Amino acid sequence: MLCEEFEAELRAHLADRPFALEHAEVDSRPEWRIRYGRSIPVLLDAAGSLICETRFDADAVDRHL
């Protein structure tokens, strides 16, 4: 349930800011499976840049905003 916990922390952290969240299955793309297969969940920006992985990182999200 790491993905659900990660999303809950993200939503709580950004509760006062609008944002769009798109779920994607890492196994749906071979390159994602190779790159992130052992680092699930991951949070990417719209351009595909990594923000944080495995655990929610509020500081990384804030730096990215």
C-alpha positions as CSV (number, residue, x, y, z in Angstrom):
1,M,0.0,0.0,0.0
2,L,3.0,2.3,-0.4
3,C,1.4,4.1,-3.4
4,E,-1.8,4.9,-1.4
5,E,0.2,6.2,1.5
6,F,2.5,8.2,-0.8
7,E,-0.6,9.8,-2.5
8,A,-2.3,10.5,0.8
9,E,0.8,12.4,2.1
10,L,1.1,14.3,-1.2
11,R,-2.5,15.3,-1.1
12,A,-2.3,16.4,2.5
13,H,0.9,18.4,1.8
14,L,-0.6,20.2,-1.2
15,A,-4.1,20.5,0.3
16,D,-4.2,24.3,-0.2
17,R,-2.8,24.2,-3.7
18,P,-4.4,23.0,-6.9
19,F,-2.6,20.2,-8.7
20,A,-3.3,17.4,-11.2
21,L,-2.3,13.9,-10.4
22,E,-2.1,11.2,-13.1
23,H,-1.6,7.6,-12.1
24,A,0.6,5.4,-14.3
25,E,1.6,1.8,-14.0
26,V,5.4,1.4,-14.0
27,D,5.0,-1.9,-15.7
28,S,3.2,-0.3,-18.6
29,R,6.5,1.0,-20.1
30,P,9.7,-1.1,-20.3
31,E,11.9,1.9,-19.8
32,W,10.0,2.8,-16.6
33,R,10.3,-0.7,-15.3
34,I,14.0,-0.7,-15.8
35,R,14.5,2.8,-14.3
36,Y,11.9,2.7,-11.5
37,G,11.1,-1.0,-10.9
38,R,12.6,-1.1,-7.5
39,S,11.8,2.5,-6.5
40,I,8.0,2.4,-6.5
41,P,6.2,4.7,-5.9
42,V,7.7,7.6,-7.9
43,L,6.6,11.1,-8.4
44,L,7.4,12.8,-11.7
45,D,6.6,16.2,-13.0
46,A,4.7,16.8,-16.3
47,A,8.0,16.7,-18.2
48,G,9.0,13.4,-16.7
49,S,11.6,14.7,-14.2
50,L,11.9,12.8,-11.0
51,I,10.7,14.6,-7.9
52,C,10.9,11.8,-5.3
53,E,10.8,8.1,-5.1
54,T,10.0,5.3,-2.7
55,R,8.9,7.7,0.1
56,F,7.1,11.0,-0.1
57,D,9.6,13.8,0.3
58,A,7.9,17.1,1.2
59,D,11.1,19.1,0.8
60,A,11.7,17.7,-2.7
61,V,8.1,18.6,-3.7
62,D,8.5,22.1,-2.3
63,R,11.9,22.6,-4.1
64,H,10.3,21.5,-7.3
65,L,7.4,24.0,-7.0
